[in-house]
């Protein structure tokens, strides 16, 4: 059962247009975000974790690529 949907946003909270599949595991989404960031030369972004049930933001994970 998919519990979360994800958005990858920049420091101004503008969506970056990355496709990260809905799912139940934040780690998988974080890994997909890192791959997208490397491919698109984005060094820092925030992965926003939203509830599928309530649409509320549940978590915001800062990701930095070196």
N, C-alpha and C positions, 0 to 999 in steps of 0.2 A: 504494500500500500504506500503510495506516494504521500508524504506528509508536508514536504516543503517545495517551494519554488524559489528560484535564485535570480538575483540581478547583480551584475558587476558594474560598479559605478566609480567615477573619478572623485577627486577631492572636492568638487563642487556638487557632488551627488547627481551628476548627469550620467545617464545610462550609456555604457560603452558599446552596446549592441552584441555582446557575446552570447552565444547560445549555450546555456548550461541546462541540461535536462532536469526536469522535476525529479525528486527522489526522496529517499528516507535517510541518506547518509551524507552528512556535511563534508566529511573527508573526501569523498568522491567528487563532490562539487568543487571543493577547494583545489583538488588536483587538476580538474578540467579547467578551472579558471587560470591556474598557473600556466598550463599549456597554451591557452589562448593568449595570455599576456606575453609569453615569450614569442609567439608567432607574430604578434602585433606590436612588438617593441614598447610595451607598457610596463614601466618599472614599479608602479605602486597603484593599487586599486583596493576597493572595499567590496567584499562579497556580502550582499544583503540576503539574509535568510528570512523568508516570509512563510507564514502558515497558510496551507491550502484551505483549511477550514474557516479561518477567521480573517484572512488577509492582513493580519498584524505582523509587524516586523518582530522577529524572535531573536535575531542575533545579527551583529555586524562584525565581520572578520576582516581585519586589515591584512592585505597580502603585499609583500615586498619581494621583488625578483632582483637578484644581484647579478 
